[in-house]
Amino acid sequence: MKIEVWSDFVCPFCYIGKRHLEAALSDLNGNEQSPCEVIYKSFELDPNAAKNSGQTIHEKLAEKYGRTFEEAKEMTKNMETQASEAGLDFHFDTMIPTNTFDAHRAAKLAESKGMGKEAAERFFSAVFKDSVDISDHDSLIQAAAEIGVEPQEMEDLLNGTSFSEVVRSEEAEAQQLGVQGVPFFVINRKYAISGAQPIEVFKNALTKVLEEEQQSPAFEDLSETHNTACTDDGCEVPKD
């Protein structure tokens, strides 16, 4: 099973949805179901966001949604409650709203080294738990080093344009799929789940896909003959 997850590191529901998916997968793996590949893909909620504008998250939300500062605080309080229920510790009072493009590039570098899931987790945690400015290069270098990416390699990436095309390509792919918001989960390129759905929703969807995989072959064989291929045992020559 292949699960592609479009998300942004400053999206609280993306982190909560990530935890819900992981909980569902953990339950299924406990039942010795087939392995699953999870790939995290780039999505920017605000590609034009400034790098650490100096605004607090409450000021930004109040401005964006036309709410008062107190109403914005109430919004984040509700999110903190949902995060806590998912086992996450959010600190909106000190969170730094910022641009995430370089963080997505950094995550793609980590993914190229087999550390994509680790990067996603560390960057989410940096934003919501540690109140790190995820656009700051030194902060990204340090966060990436904690999961095993060489600091010099990350510094070279951030000082150049590597993986920019990969990030833009994944964002364009999201548009082609009709993604309106994140998190957005695509399972086997056949099913989609939008938003931080309850764990049970993920479990039901994953169980459905696993059952289909077990019942159906990977391909429908349209061959007319079966003695015109080579195997480890050699090549059988068909007789006239």
Residue, then its C-alpha position, 0 to 999 in steps of 0.5 A: m500500500k502506498i500513501e501520499v500525504w500533502s501537507d505544510f509544516v505550519c498547518p496544525f491539522c496536518y500534524i494532527g492528521k499525521r498522528h491519526l494516520e500513524a495510529a491507524l497504521s499502528d493498529l493494522n500493523g499489530n494485526e500483521q497486515s501488509p507493509c505500507e509506504v508513506i510519502y510526505k509531499s510539499f504543499e504551501l498554505d501561503p507561498n507568499a508568506a513572509k519569513n518571520s514577519g514579527q506577527t504572532i499566530h493570533e495576530k495573523l489569524a485575526e487579520k486573515y479571518g476578520r476576528t478579534f485577537e481574543e477570538a483568534k486565541e479561542m480558535t487556537k485553544n480549540m486546536e490545542t485541545q485536539a492536538s492534546e487528544a492526539g498526543l501532541d503538545f502545541h504552543f500557539d502562544t510562541m509559535i512563529p508564522t513564517n514561509t515554509f518553502d526552504a523547509h520543504r526543500a530541506a525535507k526533500l533532501a532528507e527524503s533523498k537520503g531515506m529520512g523523509k518521514e523523520a524530517a516531516e516529524r522533526f519539522f512539525s515538532a519544531v514549529f508546534k512544540d519548540s516554536v522554531d522559525i522554520s524558515d531560518h537557515d540555522s534552525l533548519i540546519q540544526a533540526a535536520a542534523e538531529i535526524g542525521v543530515e550533514p550540516q554542511e550538506m544542508e547549508d549548501l542546499l539552503n544557499g542554493t536552489s536544489f530541490s526547488e523544482v521537486v517542491r514546485s512539481e509536488e505542489a503542481e501535482a496537488q493542483q492537478l489532483g484538485v487538492q483544496g486544502v491540507p492534509f490530503f491523503v491519497i491511497n494507492r492513487k485510488y482513494a483520498i482522505s481530506g483533513a485530519q479525520p478521526i483515527e477510525v476513518f483512517k482505519n476503515a479506509l486502510t482496511k478496505v484497501l488492504e482487503e482489495e489488495q489481498q483479493s486482487p492481483a497486482f495486474e490483470d494478465l492479458s497474455e495469450t501464451h505463457n511459454t515465451a519468457c525467461t525465468d531463473d530456470g532458463c528459457e523454454v522454447p515453444k514447440d511447433 
